Amino acid sequence: MDKIIYSEPWFLYIVECQDTTLYVGIAKDVDKRINAHNNTSRCRYTRFRRPVVLKYKELCSDYRLARKRELEVKKFGRKKKLALIDKMC
């Protein structure tokens, strides 16, 4: 990726899969990424858990901070992830 892309805003997102599991990821364009989760086989975790539904997104100022936040949220248990989702609503 171009260095400029790393310094632009990124999003942390949480989707709920058809089996009710929660998937955490990051993307520059969340809508495009959700579309990829639902329509391509490149997304290994969600491939057999479609459709996925966006439940939460959070703006991060750059790639580095988005990645750091992703690692933090991935460590959360289900209850804490759901609390984060509820805060957005």
C-alpha positions in Angstrom: 0.0 0.0 0.0 1.0 3.6 -0.6 2.3 5.4 2.5 -0.4 8.1 2.0 -3.1 5.4 2.5 -1.6 4.6 5.9 -1.9 8.2 7.1 -5.5 8.6 6.0 -8.5 7.8 8.2 -9.4 4.1 8.7 -12.4 2.5 10.5 -12.7 -0.3 13.0 -15.8 -2.3 12.4 -17.8 -5.1 14.0 -20.1 -7.3 12.0 -22.5 -10.0 13.2 -22.4 -13.2 11.2 -25.4 -15.4 10.5 -24.3 -17.8 13.2 -24.4 -14.7 15.7 -20.6 -14.7 16.1 -19.0 -11.2 16.0 -16.1 -10.4 13.6 -13.8 -7.4 14.2 -11.8 -5.8 11.4 -10.5 -2.6 9.9 -11.0 -0.9 6.5 -10.8 2.4 4.7 -14.2 1.8 3.1 -16.4 -0.1 5.4 -19.3 -0.5 2.9 -16.9 -2.0 0.3 -15.5 -4.3 2.9 -18.9 -5.6 4.1 -19.8 -6.2 0.4 -16.6 -8.3 0.1 -17.5 -10.3 3.2 -20.9 -11.0 1.8 -20.0 -11.6 -1.9 -16.5 -13.0 -2.2 -14.7 -16.1 -0.9 -11.5 -14.1 0.1 -12.8 -13.4 3.6 -11.9 -16.7 5.3 -13.7 -16.3 8.6 -17.0 -15.0 7.2 -17.0 -17.2 4.1 -19.4 -19.8 5.6 -21.1 -17.4 8.0 -22.9 -15.1 5.5 -24.6 -12.8 5.4 -22.8 -10.5 7.8 -24.5 -7.3 9.1 -22.6 -4.2 10.2 -23.2 -3.5 13.9 -20.5 -1.0 14.8 -17.9 1.3 13.2 -15.4 3.6 14.8 -13.3 6.2 13.0 -9.6 6.1 13.6 -7.2 8.8 12.5 -4.8 6.4 10.6 -3.9 2.8 9.9 -1.6 2.4 12.9 -4.3 3.5 15.4 -7.0 1.4 13.7 -4.8 -1.7 13.9 -4.0 -1.0 17.5 -7.7 -0.6 18.3 -8.6 -3.7 16.3 -6.2 -5.8 18.4 -7.6 -4.3 21.6 -11.3 -5.0 20.6 -10.5 -8.5 19.4 -9.4 -9.3 23.0 -12.8 -8.3 24.3 -15.3 -11.0 25.2 -18.6 -11.1 23.5 -20.4 -9.2 26.3 -17.9 -6.3 26.1 -18.2 -6.2 22.3 -22.0 -6.1 22.6 -21.7 -3.3 25.1 -19.6 -1.3 22.6 -22.2 -1.9 19.9 -25.0 -0.8 22.3 -23.1 2.5 23.0 -23.2 3.3 19.3 -27.0 3.0 19.1 
